[in-house]
């Protein structure tokens, strides 16, 4: 499986880390939170700010992978 590296500021890292369960990798956390679901399905799980930040991170990753 190929790997990609993303950059997170300290606040984003701490938020992601707070969702991490025992034995779970950060990739597992992102897959669980973002999954294949639409953003509307996670309404109520993330704050509006967290959802916006995660969406921004995903878009940044997509942009970098296209380059």
C-alpha positions, 0 to 999 in steps of 0.5 A: 500500500502506498503512503502519503505524508500530510502536514498538520498544524499542532491544533489539527494534530491534537484534535485528530489525536483526541479521536484516536482509539487504543491500537488505532493508527492515524490512518485508521482514525481518518478512515473512521471519521471521514470514511466513505460517508458524505459530510452530511452523514457525520453531522453532529459528530464533528463541530462545524469548525472540525468538519471544515478543517477536515474537509480543508485537509482532504482538499489539500491532500487531493490537490497535492496528489494531482500535482 
